Amino acid sequence: MSSMSVPVIDVQNNNFKELWPALTLAIKTSTFIAVDTELSGLGSRKALLAQSVEDRYKAICQAARTRSVLSLGIACYKKLSDKAPHTYLVQIYNLTLLCMEDYVIEPQSVQFLVQHGFDFNKQYSQGIPYHKGNDKGGDLQNHTIRALFLEVIRTRKPLILHNGLIDLVFLYQCFYAHLPEHLGTFTADLSEIFPAGVFDTKYASEFEMRFTASYLEYVYKKCKRENCKLASLGGSKPYLSLEFCSYTERQLSYVDFRHCTEEHEENKKGEGASPAVCPRFSAYGWCPSGVACSLSHNTDLIIEEDEKNMEVRRKKKKKKWKRKGTCSECPDVLEGAPPFKQVCVLDPEPVNEAKQAENGQPGEEPMKEQNVNMEEPAEEEPPHEAEGQTVSKTSHEGKAKTAEKIQSITNKQSESGTHRAGFDAFMTGYIFAYMVSIQEGAELDTKVEDCLPDCLNKLYLSGKSVPLQIVKSTYSNSSKAHTQKIKLVWS
């Protein structure tokens, strides 16, 4: 399969009510849910990297109270029990939001978002309205974002994020209740809000998978490449497989198809030697020159270079062991070793910049303009009302017409660069699904949250060697706002 398209459904105020049944059903029937946000800013970058984690939390809270969520990406992954192991039906939604209270929007954030195709005209004219803090009258009875977030909580399914602490703080303040003053109270609340657990794929990629870099696009493409290798073995080993729903012509008008090319297809188009890789972008997913950088920001090339360097290091280590008289069948000494490029503690600024990049802040190379690939074709989903989608049973001519319309929409919308939060949520969910698929015994009828116990309820902290754990300690009580709200959730 040379290419495929990942459908991201664009949800705005004018179609939110229409798409509500399909969206809520996708959430309710999911195996796990991946989420990503686009923010209007983050405030003081220095405060976000304070030595004290409690001080970091207070800085993020200040940002969440004064800034807003501009768009919300939700990717629902449903494991298909009647298909091959690790086959998921994926439904992806990108919700454009509009905070109805005064909020700060940072000029750099505006510039970054506009460069990446964010349409502020559409946001202010068609954004789904919401307010922050505690509930107000009618919030939970109508089709609102707060009611939708309650549906996510009520599913009691694992929540998947990438570099997720900031996302969780903003989600709490914007769609749940006023934030508690102390970090211990916040983590106690989270442990009850998400009883199936929270997984941070940035933490998992660094401390479980030991990848050389851990920014979202790098980890996604690295997992995708490894999964492609497993799929090429002809089923001798389990691998991740994805399917997407078929949509009616009306639903297609809301869909942004993210075209995904075959691996290395873009690299093969060029002639001559590959361009030199930008070392800063290679390590952190961020470059101060942005699109003006003369060096390559191509993530596929970066991964290829990393793999070559890793192989060179492995061979050198093996020769060294041989010279010392060690058995030639020596273990891979690199396995479990710290990532080669992660020198964050020596250079805290790039860590912060990479964190900005992964939370929609200035500095990230446009992922929208880089082609990505999938190893599995999108099989046509058979009619299935449980998925909340209507599948048209057409003739051959009708199918050809639908395919033609999909191609037309793909050509038109793939250039727009929108739906970044939605596609980022998809990538985050893909990473988690792949990590689950390679765990021993994961093909059995096991809950996905049980497959990665060492990553459960652990959030990545920049510059720290230990994660933030989501637990309710004996010294922290739940907040009053949460205690009142959670009763409504379970009632």
ZARO-903543 format. One line per field, with one value per residue (C-alpha): residue in three letters; x, y, z; residue number from 1; chain. Coordinates in pm, 1 decimal, padded with zeros to 6 digits. Each point is the difference from the previous one (the first is absolute). Layout:
N
aa <- c(ALA  ...)
c1 <- c(X  ...)
c2 <- c(Y  ...)
c3 <- c(Z  ...)
i <- c(NUM  ...)
ch <- c(A  ...)
This chain:
491
aa <- c(MET  SER  SER  MET  SER  VAL  PRO  VAL  ILE  ASP  VAL  GLN  ASN  ASN  ASN  PHE  LYS  GLU  LEU  TRP  PRO  ALA  LEU  THR  LEU  ALA  ILE  LYS  THR  SER  THR  PHE  ILE  ALA  VAL  ASP  THR  GLU  LEU  SER  GLY  LEU  GLY  SER  ARG  LYS  ALA  LEU  LEU  ALA  GLN  SER  VAL  GLU  ASP  ARG  TYR  LYS  ALA  ILE  CYS  GLN  ALA  ALA  ARG  THR  ARG  SER  VAL  LEU  SER  LEU  GLY  ILE  ALA  CYS  TYR  LYS  LYS  LEU  SER  ASP  LYS  ALA  PRO  HIS  THR  TYR  LEU  VAL  GLN  ILE  TYR  ASN  LEU  THR  LEU  LEU  CYS  MET  GLU  ASP  TYR  VAL  ILE  GLU  PRO  GLN  SER  VAL  GLN  PHE  LEU  VAL  GLN  HIS  GLY  PHE  ASP  PHE  ASN  LYS  GLN  TYR  SER  GLN  GLY  ILE  PRO  TYR  HIS  LYS  GLY  ASN  ASP  LYS  GLY  GLY  ASP  LEU  GLN  ASN  HIS  THR  ILE  ARG  ALA  LEU  PHE  LEU  GLU  VAL  ILE  ARG  THR  ARG  LYS  PRO  LEU  ILE  LEU  HIS  ASN  GLY  LEU  ILE  ASP  LEU  VAL  PHE  LEU  TYR  GLN  CYS  PHE  TYR  ALA  HIS  LEU  PRO  GLU  HIS  LEU  GLY  THR  PHE  THR  ALA  ASP  LEU  SER  GLU  ILE  PHE  PRO  ALA  GLY  VAL  PHE  ASP  THR  LYS  TYR  ALA  SER  GLU  PHE  GLU  MET  ARG  PHE  THR  ALA  SER  TYR  LEU  GLU  TYR  VAL  TYR  LYS  LYS  CYS  LYS  ARG  GLU  ASN  CYS  LYS  LEU  ALA  SER  LEU  GLY  GLY  SER  LYS  PRO  TYR  LEU  SER  LEU  GLU  PHE  CYS  SER  TYR  THR  GLU  ARG  GLN  LEU  SER  TYR  VAL  ASP  PHE  ARG  HIS  CYS  THR  GLU  GLU  HIS  GLU  GLU  ASN  LYS  LYS  GLY  GLU  GLY  ALA  SER  PRO  ALA  VAL  CYS  PRO  ARG  PHE  SER  ALA  TYR  GLY  TRP  CYS  PRO  SER  GLY  VAL  ALA  CYS  SER  LEU  SER  HIS  ASN  THR  ASP  LEU  ILE  ILE  GLU  GLU  ASP  GLU  LYS  ASN  MET  GLU  VAL  ARG  ARG  LYS  LYS  LYS  LYS  LYS  LYS  TRP  LYS  ARG  LYS  GLY  THR  CYS  SER  GLU  CYS  PRO  ASP  VAL  LEU  GLU  GLY  ALA  PRO  PRO  PHE  LYS  GLN  VAL  CYS  VAL  LEU  ASP  PRO  GLU  PRO  VAL  ASN  GLU  ALA  LYS  GLN  ALA  GLU  ASN  GLY  GLN  PRO  GLY  GLU  GLU  PRO  MET  LYS  GLU  GLN  ASN  VAL  ASN  MET  GLU  GLU  PRO  ALA  GLU  GLU  GLU  PRO  PRO  HIS  GLU  ALA  GLU  GLY  GLN  THR  VAL  SER  LYS  THR  SER  HIS  GLU  GLY  LYS  ALA  LYS  THR  ALA  GLU  LYS  ILE  GLN  SER  ILE  THR  ASN  LYS  GLN  SER  GLU  SER  GLY  THR  HIS  ARG  ALA  GLY  PHE  ASP  ALA  PHE  MET  THR  GLY  TYR  ILE  PHE  ALA  TYR  MET  VAL  SER  ILE  GLN  GLU  GLY  ALA  GLU  LEU  ASP  THR  LYS  VAL  GLU  ASP  CYS  LEU  PRO  ASP  CYS  LEU  ASN  LYS  LEU  TYR  LEU  SER  GLY  LYS  SER  VAL  PRO  LEU  GLN  ILE  VAL  LYS  SER  THR  TYR  SER  ASN  SER  SER  LYS  ALA  HIS  THR  GLN  LYS  ILE  LYS  LEU  VAL  TRP  SER)
c1 <- c(00000.0  00172.6  -00202.0  -00307.8  -00199.6  -00082.8  -00343.0  -00029.4  -00353.5  -00018.1  -00251.5  -00122.3  -00296.5  -00210.4  00030.7  00071.1  -00359.1  -00022.6  00322.0  -00071.6  -00152.8  00292.1  00258.9  -00140.2  -00050.7  00361.4  00107.7  -00225.7  00105.6  00372.4  00272.0  00207.7  -00012.8  00288.5  -00024.8  00198.3  -00055.4  00093.2  00048.5  00002.6  00323.6  00192.8  00127.5  00346.0  00219.1  00247.1  -00269.3  -00109.7  00344.1  00034.1  00208.3  -00291.6  -00276.7  -00251.1  00114.2  -00033.5  -00355.8  -00085.5  00145.3  -00204.5  -00312.5  00057.8  00027.1  -00319.5  -00193.7  00110.9  00035.9  -00241.2  -00031.7  -00046.8  -00052.9  -00040.4  00100.9  -00164.6  00101.0  -00214.2  00166.7  -00231.7  00155.1  -00176.9  -00032.4  -00110.8  00310.7  00370.2  00161.9  00073.9  -00247.4  -00171.6  -00280.4  00110.3  -00224.1  00167.6  -00162.3  00138.1  -00217.3  00043.4  -00077.3  -00069.3  00039.1  -00277.2  00207.9  00287.4  00326.4  00358.8  00123.2  00371.0  00125.1  00253.0  -00275.8  -00213.8  00290.6  00080.3  -00360.3  -00059.2  00316.9  -00138.3  -00336.1  -00213.8  -00300.5  -00079.5  -00290.3  -00159.7  00071.9  -00171.7  -00293.7  -00054.2  00190.7  -00195.8  -00055.2  00105.8  00088.3  00261.9  -00016.3  -00300.2  -00326.9  -00273.6  -00368.6  -00075.3  00363.2  -00055.8  -00350.8  00081.7  00245.8  00302.8  00371.2  -00031.6  -00268.1  00223.3  00292.3  -00231.4  -00066.8  00375.7  00018.7  -00305.0  00148.8  00265.1  00243.5  00376.2  00087.6  00308.2  00199.4  00346.5  00186.9  -00331.7  00032.9  -00085.3  -00288.6  -00147.9  00018.2  -00172.3  -00263.7  -00081.7  -00027.9  -00182.0  -00244.0  -00025.9  00037.4  00221.1  00350.9  00110.9  00278.6  00238.5  00150.5  -00073.7  -00369.0  00004.6  00154.8  -00242.9  -00289.3  00143.0  00032.3  -00376.1  -00095.8  00186.6  -00016.2  00125.9  00314.0  00187.6  00290.3  00256.7  00161.0  00289.3  00091.5  -00047.5  00216.4  00289.1  -00009.4  -00172.1  00093.7  00330.9  -00036.8  00274.3  -00244.9  -00349.4  -00181.5  -00333.7  00068.1  00329.8  -00156.8  -00300.2  00212.3  00243.4  -00286.4  -00148.0  00326.6  00043.0  -00359.6  00050.1  00291.8  -00218.8  -00279.4  00245.5  00070.1  -00332.7  -00172.7  00270.9  00000.4  -00290.2  -00019.3  -00231.2  -00274.2  -00245.2  -00337.5  -00213.2  -00371.4  -00165.0  -00187.0  -00299.3  00039.1  -00137.8  00243.4  00285.9  -00053.9  00118.4  00301.9  00357.6  00197.2  00362.7  00185.4  00265.7  00266.0  00186.9  00309.6  00295.8  -00212.4  00076.8  00369.3  00023.1  -00139.0  00313.8  00319.2  00353.8  00112.4  -00244.2  00022.1  00176.8  -00224.5  -00055.8  00154.6  -00224.4  -00319.9  00132.7  00042.8  -00297.7  -00250.2  00064.0  00220.5  00026.5  00011.3  -00323.1  -00087.0  00286.7  00259.5  00229.4  00044.8  -00248.2  -00283.5  -00117.2  -00079.7  00044.3  00355.3  00065.7  -00116.0  00207.3  00307.6  -00066.1  -00034.7  00325.8  00179.2  -00143.9  00121.9  00347.2  00010.9  -00121.7  00274.8  00266.6  -00117.2  00001.8  00358.5  00103.8  -00146.1  00181.0  00335.2  -00052.9  -00050.8  -00371.7  -00225.1  -00098.6  -00359.8  00006.5  -00325.5  -00106.1  00156.4  -00209.7  -00326.4  -00129.6  00271.6  -00095.3  -00090.4  00308.5  -00139.0  -00172.5  00233.9  -00282.1  00147.4  00295.7  -00217.6  -00332.4  -00113.5  -00055.1  -00198.6  -00236.3  -00019.0  -00081.1  -00271.2  -00144.5  00007.4  -00190.7  -00265.6  -00064.8  00241.2  00240.8  00298.0  -00126.1  00066.9  -00334.2  -00109.9  -00283.1  00233.3  00193.5  -00131.2  -00057.2  -00083.4  -00196.5  00082.1  -00354.3  -00264.6  -00325.8  -00244.9  -00354.3  -00198.7  -00311.1  -00333.3  00010.9  -00249.8  00187.6  00270.7  -00245.3  00079.2  -00231.2  00153.5  -00144.0  -00071.0  00064.6  00066.5  00345.5  -00067.3  -00114.2  00315.3  00210.1  -00186.0  00057.6  00368.9  00022.0  -00157.7  00243.6  00290.1  -00143.4  -00036.1  00346.0  00159.2  -00181.9  00037.7  00346.6  00143.0  -00187.9  00223.2  -00287.0  -00098.7  00336.0  -00145.8  -00206.9  00287.8  00234.1  -00254.2  00001.5  00380.3  -00004.0  -00251.1  00200.2  00314.6  -00185.3  -00167.7  00335.1  00167.2  -00281.3  00024.7  00365.2  -00049.2  00022.4  -00344.5  -00174.2  -00185.1  -00197.7  -00326.1  00175.7  -00089.7  00233.3  00073.2  00141.3  00254.1  00216.0  -00006.5  00329.6  -00148.1  -00337.3  -00080.6  00346.8  00037.3  00316.8  00184.4  00256.1  00347.9  -00102.1  00107.9  -00321.6  -00359.5  -00290.1  -00219.3  -00378.2  -00087.1  -00205.2  00239.7  -00089.6  00091.2  -00225.0  -00375.7  -00211.9  -00109.7  -00347.1  -00087.2  00099.4  -00186.7  -00321.8  00057.2  00089.0  -00334.4  -00175.5  00224.9  -00085.4  -00364.9)
c2 <- c(00000.0  00318.9  00243.9  00046.4  00276.5  00050.3  00162.8  00274.5  00129.0  00376.8  00089.8  00358.0  00174.5  -00037.5  -00381.5  -00087.0  -00102.0  -00204.0  -00189.4  -00040.1  -00354.0  -00135.6  00175.2  -00117.6  -00354.7  -00011.1  00104.5  -00249.2  -00298.1  00079.9  -00212.6  00307.6  00371.4  00222.7  00377.2  00303.7  00375.4  00325.7  00286.0  00379.1  00012.5  -00135.2  00306.5  00013.7  -00269.2  00028.8  -00068.6  -00311.3  -00149.4  00097.8  -00237.2  -00060.3  -00205.9  00176.7  00334.2  -00140.4  -00103.0  00350.0  00153.1  -00232.1  00078.5  00371.3  -00062.5  -00209.7  00269.0  00280.3  -00181.7  -00228.9  -00319.3  00094.5  -00349.0  -00348.4  -00322.3  -00328.8  -00335.6  -00299.8  -00340.3  -00301.9  -00346.1  -00232.7  -00340.3  -00172.3  00107.8  -00082.0  00088.5  00370.2  00113.0  00326.7  00206.4  00362.0  00308.2  00339.7  00333.0  00353.2  00243.4  00374.6  00179.5  00355.7  00105.4  00246.8  00172.1  00243.7  -00180.4  00070.3  -00099.1  00035.7  00156.9  -00277.4  -00257.7  00181.7  00013.7  -00366.1  -00114.6  00212.6  -00139.5  -00347.3  00074.2  00081.5  00204.6  00264.9  00129.5  -00342.9  -00023.4  00329.3  -00060.1  -00374.6  -00095.9  -00208.4  00229.6  -00092.3  00161.2  -00095.8  -00102.0  -00153.6  -00095.9  00249.0  -00062.7  -00223.5  -00093.1  -00372.4  -00026.4  00142.9  -00083.8  00171.4  -00068.1  -00045.2  -00264.6  -00167.6  -00007.0  -00166.4  -00272.9  -00058.8  -00033.8  -00227.0  -00254.5  -00086.0  -00069.2  00075.4  00355.4  00035.3  00322.9  00106.8  00223.2  00007.8  00207.8  00329.8  -00160.2  -00142.8  00332.4  00182.5  -00272.7  00017.9  00380.0  00046.3  -00293.9  -00137.7  00235.1  00261.7  -00131.0  -00090.4  00208.9  -00287.4  -00264.5  -00283.7  00087.3  00016.7  -00346.2  -00138.5  00134.6  -00144.3  -00345.7  00000.7  00171.9  -00258.7  -00327.6  -00204.0  00211.7  00261.4  -00080.7  00253.5  -00121.9  00243.7  -00163.0  -00346.9  00080.0  00117.8  -00230.7  -00312.3  -00008.0  00187.2  00187.6  00240.9  00291.8  00035.7  00281.1  -00108.7  -00024.8  -00184.4  -00257.5  -00049.4  -00060.2  -00219.3  -00220.3  -00003.7  -00114.3  -00277.1  -00110.6  -00006.5  -00239.5  -00229.3  00009.9  -00099.5  -00328.0  -00134.5  -00039.7  -00201.0  00272.7  00216.6  00350.1  00299.4  00033.3  00291.0  00038.6  00307.4  00053.6  00061.6  00329.9  00130.4  00287.6  00244.0  -00123.2  00025.2  00375.6  00011.6  -00224.4  00113.9  -00287.7  -00003.5  -00159.3  -00247.0  -00108.9  -00327.1  -00001.2  00188.7  00088.9  00367.1  -00068.4  -00197.0  00288.6  00206.2  -00050.7  -00022.7  -00023.4  00063.5  00347.4  00038.9  -00042.2  00292.1  -00117.1  00217.1  -00117.4  -00355.1  00004.6  00205.4  00033.3  00373.4  00241.4  00378.8  00056.8  -00190.5  -00046.4  00233.4  -00250.2  -00115.2  -00342.7  -00285.2  -00038.5  -00320.3  -00238.5  -00310.1  00106.6  00074.1  -00346.8  -00163.9  00190.0  -00099.0  -00365.8  00010.2  00164.0  -00257.5  -00284.2  00152.9  00030.5  -00357.9  -00133.2  00202.3  -00133.3  -00354.7  00037.8  00142.1  -00302.2  -00233.0  00173.7  -00053.5  -00370.9  00006.1  -00248.1  00118.6  -00072.5  00295.0  00165.7  00320.8  00245.3  00280.6  -00151.8  00196.2  00264.0  00368.2  00157.2  00130.1  00344.1  00075.8  00252.7  00210.6  00059.2  00179.6  00226.2  00078.6  00249.3  -00252.4  -00216.2  00286.5  00081.3  -00359.9  00006.6  00312.6  -00173.1  -00304.2  00222.0  00210.6  00282.2  00180.7  -00193.1  -00328.2  -00093.6  -00030.1  -00360.8  00082.6  00040.9  -00318.6  -00319.0  -00291.5  -00356.1  -00291.1  -00360.7  -00131.4  00086.9  00152.3  -00279.9  00095.4  -00028.8  -00212.9  00152.9  00025.8  00213.0  -00049.0  00227.6  00281.1  00027.9  -00055.0  -00210.2  00042.0  -00325.1  00118.6  -00160.7  -00015.3  00334.0  00147.7  -00116.4  00147.9  00328.8  -00002.9  -00078.0  00286.2  00234.5  -00117.1  00072.6  00342.6  00084.8  -00138.8  00216.6  00307.2  -00047.1  -00154.2  00340.4  00181.8  -00119.7  -00003.5  -00272.4  -00013.9  -00085.8  -00279.8  -00154.0  00039.0  -00190.5  -00271.0  -00021.7  -00016.4  -00286.5  -00179.4  00009.7  -00148.4  -00269.5  -00101.5  -00017.1  -00222.3  -00226.2  -00089.1  -00100.3  -00373.4  -00153.9  00319.9  -00187.8  -00180.1  00138.5  00245.5  00357.4  00240.4  00182.2  -00324.8  -00034.2  00298.8  -00008.3  00188.3  00298.3  00013.9  00339.7  00142.6  00340.9  00121.5  00289.0  00191.4  -00014.7  -00250.4  -00362.1  -00103.6  00053.0  00166.8  -00279.9  00029.5  -00139.1  00096.8  00013.1  -00033.6  00367.5  00141.9  00022.0  00053.8  00356.1  00118.9  00089.8  -00347.3  -00177.1  00176.9  -00049.6  -00369.6  -00076.7  00145.1  -00201.3  -00335.8  00084.4)
c3 <- c(00000.0  -00120.0  00207.7  00214.1  00160.8  00368.2  00041.0  00262.3  00059.0  00042.2  00274.5  00032.9  00157.4  -00315.4  -00010.5  00364.6  00073.9  -00321.8  00075.6  00372.5  -00023.8  -00205.3  00215.4  00333.2  -00130.9  -00118.1  00350.1  00178.7  -00212.6  -00002.9  00156.2  00077.1  -00083.5  -00109.4  00045.6  -00114.1  00034.3  -00173.1  00246.0  -00024.3  00197.0  00296.3  00183.0  00154.3  -00152.6  00286.1  00259.6  -00189.2  00064.9  00363.4  00207.6  00235.8  -00158.9  00225.6  -00144.1  -00351.2  00075.4  00125.8  -00316.9  -00221.8  00207.5  -00054.2  -00372.3  -00004.3  00188.6  -00232.1  -00335.7  -00186.1  -00203.4  -00365.9  -00135.4  00144.6  -00172.5  00097.1  -00150.6  00100.0  -00043.9  00013.9  00001.5  -00245.6  00163.1  -00321.5  -00190.8  00029.6  00334.0  00044.5  -00264.6  00091.1  -00145.3  00031.4  -00003.0  00022.5  00079.9  -00001.6  00196.1  -00056.5  00326.7  00115.3  00362.0  00089.7  00269.3  -00039.2  -00051.9  -00098.3  -00342.9  -00053.4  -00325.5  -00053.3  00037.1  -00257.1  -00242.7  00048.1  -00039.8  -00309.9  -00157.5  00062.4  -00158.8  00304.9  -00114.2  00262.2  -00210.6  00020.7  00370.8  00083.9  -00235.0  00050.7  00316.1  00253.2  00299.3  00351.8  00331.2  00254.6  00366.0  00173.2  -00170.2  -00070.6  -00057.1  -00297.9  -00064.4  00033.9  -00148.3  -00343.3  -00277.8  00152.1  00022.3  00375.9  -00053.6  -00258.7  00242.9  00251.8  -00257.0  -00024.0  00379.3  00023.2  -00239.3  00262.1  -00283.4  -00000.4  -00103.8  -00223.4  -00037.3  -00113.1  00245.5  00175.4  00318.2  -00169.5  -00191.0  00319.9  00184.2  -00288.6  -00040.5  00371.6  00012.0  -00330.6  -00000.1  00353.3  00298.9  00162.2  00049.1  00353.0  00149.2  00069.8  -00224.6  00243.7  -00005.7  -00380.3  -00037.5  00258.6  -00207.3  -00322.6  00155.0  00055.4  -00326.4  -00209.3  00196.6  -00300.3  00001.8  -00199.2  -00233.6  -00121.8  -00323.8  00039.7  00330.7  -00150.4  -00303.5  00216.1  00299.0  -00137.9  -00370.1  00044.4  -00328.0  -00101.3  -00007.6  00142.0  -00181.0  -00140.9  -00372.8  00057.1  00231.7  -00229.1  -00309.4  00192.2  00121.1  -00348.2  -00156.4  00254.6  -00048.7  -00375.9  00049.4  00210.9  -00258.3  -00275.6  00181.9  -00125.3  00334.1  00177.0  00264.5  00118.7  -00143.1  00018.9  -00261.7  -00037.6  -00166.1  -00056.9  -00049.6  -00334.6  -00018.5  -00189.6  -00243.7  00257.0  00265.9  -00249.0  -00011.0  00362.0  -00050.8  -00046.1  -00153.8  00110.4  -00289.2  00113.1  -00248.0  -00011.4  00217.6  -00151.3  -00304.9  00040.2  00055.0  -00323.6  -00203.2  00043.2  -00192.0  00131.1  00360.0  00283.8  00155.4  00332.0  00301.6  00235.9  00331.4  00216.0  -00163.6  00000.9  00378.1  00113.4  -00286.3  00005.1  -00192.6  00052.8  -00377.6  -00059.3  -00366.3  -00098.1  00122.5  -00280.3  00160.7  -00022.1  00251.9  -00167.0  00284.5  -00216.3  -00082.1  00366.9  00101.7  -00274.2  00117.1  00361.9  -00094.7  -00196.8  00291.6  00238.0  -00220.0  -00019.1  00377.7  00039.7  -00229.1  00180.2  00334.1  -00135.1  -00128.1  00334.9  00180.9  -00239.5  00060.3  00372.6  -00062.8  00067.6  -00177.8  -00346.2  00087.4  00236.8  00097.5  -00162.4  00241.9  -00138.0  00107.1  00294.4  -00035.9  00018.2  -00335.0  -00180.3  -00087.1  00328.5  00159.3  00131.5  00344.3  -00159.3  -00209.7  00166.9  -00261.3  -00282.6  00240.3  00058.2  -00368.1  -00085.1  00263.6  -00160.8  -00335.2  00125.0  00156.0  -00307.0  00083.5  -00231.1  -00119.1  -00137.9  -00359.0  -00182.5  00032.5  -00236.9  -00293.2  00056.1  -00147.7  00231.3  -00081.0  00129.0  -00062.0  -00001.2  -00259.1  00110.1  -00050.3  -00075.2  00319.2  -00045.1  00100.4  00375.8  00186.6  00325.3  -00134.9  -00050.5  -00370.6  -00294.2  -00273.7  -00345.4  -00185.7  -00352.4  -00334.0  -00155.7  -00169.8  00328.2  00176.6  -00276.4  00040.4  00375.2  -00049.7  -00248.1  00253.6  00269.5  -00234.9  -00078.7  00368.8  00073.8  -00267.5  00127.7  00373.8  00026.7  -00087.9  00276.3  00285.7  00248.8  00246.4  00164.5  00343.0  -00151.8  -00193.3  00297.2  00209.9  -00267.8  00009.5  00380.0  -00006.6  -00269.3  00215.6  00296.3  -00210.5  -00148.9  00340.8  00123.5  -00307.0  00059.2  00362.4  00066.4  00036.2  -00109.9  -00276.7  00268.1  00131.8  00229.4  00088.7  -00178.1  00325.2  00142.5  -00282.2  00102.9  00382.0  00031.3  -00187.3  00173.3  00157.1  -00062.7  -00163.3  -00167.5  00169.7  -00207.8  00148.4  00267.8  00023.8  00176.4  -00114.5  00172.9  00132.4  -00001.4  00340.3  00302.3  00289.6  00366.9  00042.3  -00274.6  -00018.2  -00308.7  -00072.1  00095.9  -00360.5  -00118.0  00279.9  -00098.9  -00373.0  00011.8  00167.6  -00305.4  -00230.6  00149.4  00060.7)
i <- c(1  2  3  4  5  6  7  8  9  10  11  12  13  14  15  16  17  18  19  20  21  22  23  24  25  26  27  28  29  30  31  32  33  34  35  36  37  38  39  40  41  42  43  44  45  46  47  48  49  50  51  52  53  54  55  56  57  58  59  60  61  62  63  64  65  66  67  68  69  70  71  72  73  74  75  76  77  78  79  80  81  82  83  84  85  86  87  88  89  90  91  92  93  94  95  96  97  98  99  100  101  102  103  104  105  106  107  108  109  110  111  112  113  114  115  116  117  118  119  120  121  122  123  124  125  126  127  128  129  130  131  132  133  134  135  136  137  138  139  140  141  142  143  144  145  146  147  148  149  150  151  152  153  154  155  156  157  158  159  160  161  162  163  164  165  166  167  168  169  170  171  172  173  174  175  176  177  178  179  180  181  182  183  184  185  186  187  188  189  190  191  192  193  194  195  196  197  198  199  200  201  202  203  204  205  206  207  208  209  210  211  212  213  214  215  216  217  218  219  220  221  222  223  224  225  226  227  228  229  230  231  232  233  234  235  236  237  238  239  240  241  242  243  244  245  246  247  248  249  250  251  252  253  254  255  256  257  258  259  260  261  262  263  264  265  266  267  268  269  270  271  272  273  274  275  276  277  278  279  280  281  282  283  284  285  286  287  288  289  290  291  292  293  294  295  296  297  298  299  300  301  302  303  304  305  306  307  308  309  310  311  312  313  314  315  316  317  318  319  320  321  322  323  324  325  326  327  328  329  330  331  332  333  334  335  336  337  338  339  340  341  342  343  344  345  346  347  348  349  350  351  352  353  354  355  356  357  358  359  360  361  362  363  364  365  366  367  368  369  370  371  372  373  374  375  376  377  378  379  380  381  382  383  384  385  386  387  388  389  390  391  392  393  394  395  396  397  398  399  400  401  402  403  404  405  406  407  408  409  410  411  412  413  414  415  416  417  418  419  420  421  422  423  424  425  426  427  428  429  430  431  432  433  434  435  436  437  438  439  440  441  442  443  444  445  446  447  448  449  450  451  452  453  454  455  456  457  458  459  460  461  462  463  464  465  466  467  468  469  470  471  472  473  474  475  476  477  478  479  480  481  482  483  484  485  486  487  488  489  490  491)
ch <- c(A  A  A  A  A  A  A  A  A  A  A  A  A  A  A  A  A  A  A  A  A  A  A  A  A  A  A  A  A  A  A  A  A  A  A  A  A  A  A  A  A  A  A  A  A  A  A  A  A  A  A  A  A  A  A  A  A  A  A  A  A  A  A  A  A  A  A  A  A  A  A  A  A  A  A  A  A  A  A  A  A  A  A  A  A  A  A  A  A  A  A  A  A  A  A  A  A  A  A  A  A  A  A  A  A  A  A  A  A  A  A  A  A  A  A  A  A  A  A  A  A  A  A  A  A  A  A  A  A  A  A  A  A  A  A  A  A  A  A  A  A  A  A  A  A  A  A  A  A  A  A  A  A  A  A  A  A  A  A  A  A  A  A  A  A  A  A  A  A  A  A  A  A  A  A  A  A  A  A  A  A  A  A  A  A  A  A  A  A  A  A  A  A  A  A  A  A  A  A  A  A  A  A  A  A  A  A  A  A  A  A  A  A  A  A  A  A  A  A  A  A  A  A  A  A  A  A  A  A  A  A  A  A  A  A  A  A  A  A  A  A  A  A  A  A  A  A  A  A  A  A  A  A  A  A  A  A  A  A  A  A  A  A  A  A  A  A  A  A  A  A  A  A  A  A  A  A  A  A  A  A  A  A  A  A  A  A  A  A  A  A  A  A  A  A  A  A  A  A  A  A  A  A  A  A  A  A  A  A  A  A  A  A  A  A  A  A  A  A  A  A  A  A  A  A  A  A  A  A  A  A  A  A  A  A  A  A  A  A  A  A  A  A  A  A  A  A  A  A  A  A  A  A  A  A  A  A  A  A  A  A  A  A  A  A  A  A  A  A  A  A  A  A  A  A  A  A  A  A  A  A  A  A  A  A  A  A  A  A  A  A  A  A  A  A  A  A  A  A  A  A  A  A  A  A  A  A  A  A  A  A  A  A  A  A  A  A  A  A  A  A  A  A  A  A  A  A  A  A  A  A  A  A  A  A  A  A  A  A  A  A  A  A  A  A  A  A  A  A  A  A  A  A  A  A  A  A  A  A  A  A  A  A  A  A  A  A  A  A  A  A  A  A  A  A  A  A  A  A  A  A  A  A  A  A  A  A  A  A  A  A)
